[in-house]
Amino acid sequence: MDSHLSILFYGKTSKIHSDGNIPIYMRITVNGERFESHTNRQIQPAKWSKASGKAKGNSEESQMLNNFLETLRNKAFNYQREILFEGKELSIQTIREKWIGTKEKPRLLIEVFKEHNRQMKELVGKQYAHLTYVRFETSLRHTRAFLNWKFGREDFDIRKLDYYFISEYSFWLKSIRNCNQNSTIKYLSNFKKIVNFCLKNNWLDKNPFVGFTMAKKEVIREILSLDEIKAMSDKEFVSERVGLVRDIFLLSCYTGLAYADVKKLRRSEIVKGIDGEQWIHTSRQKTETQSRIPLLTPALNLINKYAGHPSVISKDLLLPVLSNQKMNAYLKEIADLCGIKKILTFHIARHTFATTITLSNGVPIETISKMLGHRSLRTTQIYAKILDLKISQDMKRLRELF
C-alpha cells in the first residue's frame, strides 16, 4: 500500500436528506491533494461511525454497506497499482481519470502561449509596451519551431514539461537558431513566464526549470569618448538626412534616452524644472518608469535646431526620428566619415550618457539611475564596470609612456 494514498469514508451532514439520512462520500488523498466521489449510499447519522468511517454494529444492513465501502477502497488501490504498472506518476489527477473513466482534455503549450500573447496584445499601451508583445510573439514562433524539430508535433501537453524539455530547448536555441548565451536566456525567460502561469493555475505538478541555470554572460558595452563625440559634432555632412541622424544620436548621448523614447518624445514633455531650467519629463516605453532629465546646453541647441521642421510641427514631436533600422544603417556611415573605429548602434548613445557624460564627470550613480529610468540601481551599476574598463585602458597607455 502506497503511503501517499489514503482513503476516507464520511457522512456529509451538510447535505442531509428529507428523510433524515446523510449521503456517504469517499475521499481519496494523494500527496495532500483530494478527490471526492459520492458512493450513492446513505445512512442515518446515528448509525454512522465518524471515527472508523463505516456503519456501526453487526446488522445485515451495516455489514452490506461496509462490504460495499470496502469494495470501493479496494478499487481505488487497484487503480493505484495500475497507474504505477503503466509507468505513470501517481497523482490525484491520474487517480481521478481512472475513477471517472475519462481523461480530462490536456492543456496544450502552444494554446496557452497564444492565449497569453492575445491578452498581452490587448494590454499594449496599458500594461505592456508594444516591443514586449513583439518579443513574446518571437518566443512563440521559436517554441513552435522547437516542437517541430525535437518532437515532430505542432503542440505539447504541458503536463509533460520537464528539465529535459528545457535543456533541449536551450540547446536548440544555441545550435539551430545560433543564439548567443544572453539571447538564449532572454527567450527562455519569456518561456518561463508561460510556465509560471501554468504553475499558478495548478496545470503543472512541478516546475521544469528547477535546477536549470539561467545565467547571463557579462557584456562589455561600447561607449564613445569625449573626443569621438566632438569629432561627430564638428563633422559637416553633405547629406541632410545623415546630419539629422547624427543630431538625434547626439541628443541621446546628452539625455540618455533610448531610441523608442526619443521617437515618441513631444514638445509638451519639455518643462521648467525645479531649478528653473529646461527638463525632459517623460516615461520610458520599455519599463513605463518616469525619467526626469535636466537638459544640457548641447541638447537644447539640438532641440531648437529642429523646432521649425515640418514633421515636428505637424506631428507635435520633438525631433523627426527615422526608423531604428535606418538610423543604425546611417550610424555605420557616420562612424566611417568621423574616423570612429567602433560599430555604432543607437543604444551606444544611452551607454555614452551613463558613462562619458555623467559618471565620468562625478554625477552620482543614484542620480544617473533616476535619469535613465531604471527600476533597480543594480542595472545602472553595470556602467560603473564599463568606466573601470576605460580607466584600465587609459592607464595602459600611460604605463607605455613611462
C-alpha positions in Angstrom: 0.0 0.0 0.0 1.4 3.4 -1.0 1.7 5.7 2.0 1.0 8.7 -0.2 -2.5 7.5 -1.0 -5.2 7.4 1.7 -9.0 6.8 1.7 -11.7 8.1 4.0 -15.4 7.5 4.0 -17.6 10.1 5.7 -21.2 11.1 6.1 -21.9 14.6 4.6 -24.1 16.2 7.2 -24.4 19.4 5.2 -26.5 17.5 2.6 -29.0 15.8 4.9 -32.0 14.4 3.0 -35.6 15.0 3.8 -35.9 11.5 5.4 -33.0 12.3 7.8 -30.4 10.3 6.0 -27.0 11.7 5.1 -25.1 10.8 1.9 -21.8 8.8 2.2 -18.8 10.2 0.4 -15.4 8.7 -0.4 -12.4 11.0 -0.2 -9.1 9.9 -1.8 -6.0 11.9 -0.8 -2.7 11.8 -2.8 0.2 13.9 -1.6 -2.1 16.3 0.2 -4.5 16.7 -2.8 -8.0 15.5 -2.6 -10.6 13.9 -4.8 -14.2 13.2 -3.6 -16.8 11.0 -5.0 -20.4 10.1 -4.0 -20.8 6.4 -3.1 -24.5 6.5 -3.9 -25.2 5.2 -0.5 -26.8 6.9 2.5 -27.4 6.2 6.2 -29.0 7.5 9.4 -26.4 9.8 11.3 -26.9 7.7 14.5 -25.8 4.5 12.6 -22.6 6.1 11.2 -19.2 6.0 13.0 -17.1 9.1 12.2 -14.0 7.5 13.9 -13.9 4.3 11.9 -15.5 5.7 8.7 -18.1 2.9 8.5 -21.6 1.8 9.7 -21.9 0.8 13.3 -23.0 -2.6 14.5 -23.2 -6.1 13.0 -26.7 -5.9 11.5 -27.1 -7.3 7.9 -27.7 -3.8 6.7 -24.5 -2.5 8.3 -22.4 -5.4 7.0 -23.7 -5.0 3.4 -22.8 -1.3 3.5 -19.4 -1.8 5.0 -18.6 -4.6 2.4 -19.6 -2.2 -0.4 -17.4 0.5 1.0 -14.5 -2.0 1.3 -15.0 -2.9 -2.4 -14.7 0.8 -3.3 -11.5 1.0 -1.2 -10.0 -2.0 -3.0 -11.0 -0.5 -6.3 -9.0 2.7 -5.5 -5.9 0.7 -4.6 -6.3 -1.4 -7.7 -6.2 1.8 -9.8 -3.1 2.8 -7.8 -1.4 -0.4 -8.9 -2.5 0.1 -12.5 -1.1 3.6 -12.6 2.3 2.5 -11.3 2.3 -0.5 -13.6 1.7 1.8 -16.6 4.8 3.8 -15.5 2.7 6.9 -14.8 3.2 9.2 -11.8 0.7 8.6 -9.0 -1.2 11.8 -8.6 -4.7 12.9 -7.8 -5.2 13.7 -11.5 -4.3 10.1 -12.6 -6.5 8.6 -9.8 -9.4 10.9 -10.9 -9.0 9.9 -14.5 -9.1 6.2 -13.6 -12.1 6.6 -11.2 -14.2 8.7 -13.6 -13.2 6.5 -16.6 -12.5 9.5 -18.9 -9.4 11.6 -19.3 -9.6 15.4 -19.0 -8.6 17.2 -22.1 -4.9 18.1 -21.7 -3.9 21.8 -21.8 -1.5 22.4 -24.7 1.5 24.5 -24.5 1.1 26.5 -27.8 -2.6 27.1 -27.0 -1.7 28.6 -23.6 1.1 30.6 -25.1 -1.2 32.0 -27.8 -3.8 33.0 -25.3 -1.2 34.7 -23.1 0.0 36.7 -26.1 -3.6 37.6 -27.2 -4.2 39.1 -23.7 -0.9 40.9 -23.8 -1.7 42.4 -27.2 -5.0 43.8 -25.7 -3.0 45.4 -22.9 -0.3 47.1 -25.1 -0.2 50.7 -24.1 -1.9 50.0 -20.8 0.3 47.4 -19.1 2.8 46.3 -21.7 5.0 48.0 -24.3 4.5 47.0 -28.0 8.1 45.7 -28.2 7.4 43.4 -25.2 4.5 41.9 -27.1 6.7 41.5 -30.2 9.3 39.7 -28.2 6.7 37.2 -26.9 5.4 36.6 -30.4 9.0 35.8 -31.4 9.3 33.5 -28.4 6.1 31.7 -29.5 7.5 31.2 -33.0 10.7 29.8 -31.6 8.7 27.4 -29.3 6.7 26.1 -32.3 9.8 25.6 -34.4 11.5 23.7 -31.5 8.5 21.4 -31.0 8.6 20.5 -34.7 12.4 20.0 -34.6 12.5 17.9 -31.5 9.2 16.1 -31.3 7.7 16.4 -34.8 4.5 17.9 -33.5 2.6 21.2 -33.5 1.7 21.3 -29.8 2.7 19.7 -26.5 0.9 18.6 -23.3 2.1 21.0 -20.7 2.0 18.2 -18.0 4.9 16.6 -19.8 7.2 19.7 -19.5 10.3 18.7 -17.6 14.0 19.6 -17.2 14.9 17.6 -20.3 12.5 19.7 -22.4 14.1 23.0 -21.1 17.7 21.8 -21.6 16.9 20.6 -25.1 15.1 23.9 -25.9 18.2 25.7 -24.7 20.4 23.5 -26.9 18.1 24.2 -29.9 18.3 28.0 -29.4 22.1 27.9 -29.3 22.7 25.4 -32.0 19.9 25.6 -34.6 18.9 29.3 -34.0 22.5 30.3 -33.4 21.6 32.5 -30.4 24.3 33.6 -28.0 24.1 32.8 -24.3 22.3 36.1 -23.4 19.7 35.8 -26.2 19.0 32.2 -25.2 18.4 33.2 -21.6 16.0 36.0 -22.8 13.9 33.6 -24.8 13.9 31.1 -22.0 12.9 33.8 -19.6 9.9 34.6 -21.8 9.1 30.9 -21.9 9.5 30.7 -18.1 6.7 33.2 -17.7 4.3 30.9 -19.5 5.5 28.0 -17.3 4.9 30.1 -14.1 1.4 30.9 -15.4 0.7 27.2 -15.7 2.1 26.5 -12.2 -0.1 29.2 -10.6 -3.1 27.6 -12.2 -2.1 24.2 -10.9 -1.9 22.8 -14.5 1.7 21.7 -13.8 2.7 19.5 -10.9 6.3 20.6 -10.8 8.5 23.4 -12.1 10.6 22.1 -15.1 13.1 25.0 -14.6 14.2 23.7 -11.2 17.9 23.0 -11.4 18.3 24.8 -14.7 20.9 27.7 -14.6 19.7 31.0 -16.1 23.0 32.8 -16.0 23.8 35.6 -18.5 27.3 36.4 -19.6 28.6 39.9 -18.8 28.7 42.0 -21.9 31.2 44.9 -22.3 29.1 47.7 -23.7 30.7 50.1 -26.2 30.8 53.8 -25.4 32.1 56.9 -27.1 34.8 59.1 -25.6 34.5 62.9 -25.5 36.9 63.2 -28.4 34.7 60.9 -30.5 31.6 62.9 -29.5 33.4 66.1 -30.6 34.5 64.6 -33.9 30.9 63.7 -34.6 29.6 67.1 -33.5 32.1 69.0 -35.6 31.7 67.0 -38.8 29.9 68.6 -41.7 27.8 66.2 -43.8 26.7 66.7 -47.4 23.5 64.7 -46.8 20.9 66.5 -44.7 19.5 63.1 -43.6 22.9 61.9 -42.4 23.2 65.1 -40.4 19.8 64.6 -38.9 20.7 61.1 -37.7 23.9 62.4 -36.2 21.9 65.1 -34.3 19.3 62.6 -33.0 22.1 60.3 -31.9 23.9 63.1 -30.1 20.7 64.2 -28.3 20.6 60.7 -26.9 24.2 61.0 -25.8 23.3 64.1 -23.8 20.0 62.8 -22.4 20.3 59.0 -22.1 17.0 58.4 -23.9 16.6 55.1 -25.7 15.5 55.1 -29.4 11.9 54.4 -28.6 11.8 57.2 -26.1 13.4 59.8 -28.4 11.0 58.8 -31.2 7.8 59.4 -29.1 9.1 62.5 -27.3 6.8 65.5 -27.6 7.4 69.2 -27.0 4.9 69.1 -24.1 7.4 66.9 -22.3 9.9 69.7 -22.2 9.1 71.5 -18.9 10.6 74.0 -16.5 12.3 72.0 -13.7 12.7 72.7 -10.0 15.8 74.8 -10.8 14.0 76.9 -13.4 15.9 75.3 -16.2 14.5 73.1 -19.0 14.0 69.5 -18.2 12.6 66.4 -20.0 9.7 64.8 -18.1 8.8 61.5 -19.8 8.1 57.9 -19.1 10.2 55.1 -20.6 8.3 53.0 -23.1 10.2 49.8 -22.1 9.6 49.9 -18.3 6.9 52.7 -18.0 9.1 54.3 -15.3 9.4 58.1 -15.1 12.6 59.9 -16.3 13.4 63.4 -15.2 16.4 64.7 -17.2 17.8 68.3 -16.9 18.7 69.4 -20.4 22.4 70.2 -21.1 23.1 73.2 -23.4 24.2 70.9 -26.4 20.9 69.0 -26.1 18.8 72.3 -26.0 20.6 73.5 -29.1 19.8 70.3 -31.0 16.1 70.5 -30.0 15.9 74.2 -31.0 17.6 73.4 -34.3 14.6 71.3 -35.4 11.8 73.4 -33.8 10.6 74.6 -37.3 10.9 71.2 -39.1 7.6 70.3 -40.9 7.4 66.8 -39.3 8.0 68.2 -35.8 5.2 70.8 -36.2 2.6 68.6 -37.9 3.1 65.6 -35.6 3.8 67.6 -32.3 7.1 65.7 -31.9 10.4 67.0 -30.6 12.5 65.5 -33.5 11.8 63.9 -36.9 13.1 60.5 -36.0 13.6 57.8 -38.6 13.1 54.1 -38.2 15.6 52.3 -35.9 16.8 50.2 -38.8 17.5 53.3 -41.0 19.1 55.1 -38.0 21.6 52.2 -37.4 22.4 52.0 -41.1 23.3 55.7 -41.2 25.3 55.5 -38.0 27.7 53.0 -39.6 28.3 55.5 -42.4 28.7 58.3 -39.8 31.3 56.3 -37.9 33.4 55.8 -41.1 33.1 59.5 -42.0 34.2 60.6 -38.5 37.0 58.1 -38.2 35.4 56.3 -35.3 36.5 52.6 -35.3 33.6 51.3 -33.3 30.4 49.7 -34.6 27.8 52.4 -33.8 24.3 51.5 -32.9 21.7 53.9 -31.4 21.9 52.3 -28.0 25.6 53.2 -27.6 24.3 56.8 -27.2 22.5 55.8 -24.0 25.6 54.0 -22.7 27.7 57.1 -23.5 25.4 59.3 -21.5 25.6 57.0 -18.5 29.4 56.9 -18.6 31.3 59.5 -20.5 28.8 62.4 -20.0 27.7 61.7 -16.4 29.6 59.1 -14.4 33.0 60.3 -15.6 32.1 63.8 -14.5 31.2 62.9 -11.0 27.4 62.6 -11.3 26.3 60.1 -8.5 25.1 56.7 -9.8 21.8 57.1 -7.9 21.1 60.3 -9.9 22.1 58.6 -13.2 19.8 55.7 -12.4 16.8 58.1 -12.0 17.5 59.9 -15.2 17.9 56.6 -17.1 14.5 55.5 -15.7 16.0 52.3 -14.3 13.8 50.3 -11.8 16.9 49.0 -10.0 20.2 50.5 -9.1 21.8 47.2 -10.0 21.0 47.9 -13.7 22.9 51.2 -13.5 25.9 49.7 -11.7 26.8 47.9 -14.9 28.0 51.3 -16.2 30.4 51.6 -13.3 32.1 48.4 -14.6 32.4 50.0 -18.1 34.1 53.0 -16.6 36.6 50.8 -14.7 37.5 49.2 -18.1 38.0 52.7 -19.6 40.3 53.7 -16.7 42.2 50.5 -17.3 42.7 51.3 -21.0 43.7 54.8 -20.3 46.3 53.7 -17.6 47.7 51.2 -20.1 48.6 54.0 -22.4 50.1 55.9 -19.5 52.2 52.9 -18.5 53.6 52.8 -22.0 54.8 56.4 -21.7 56.7 55.5 -18.5 
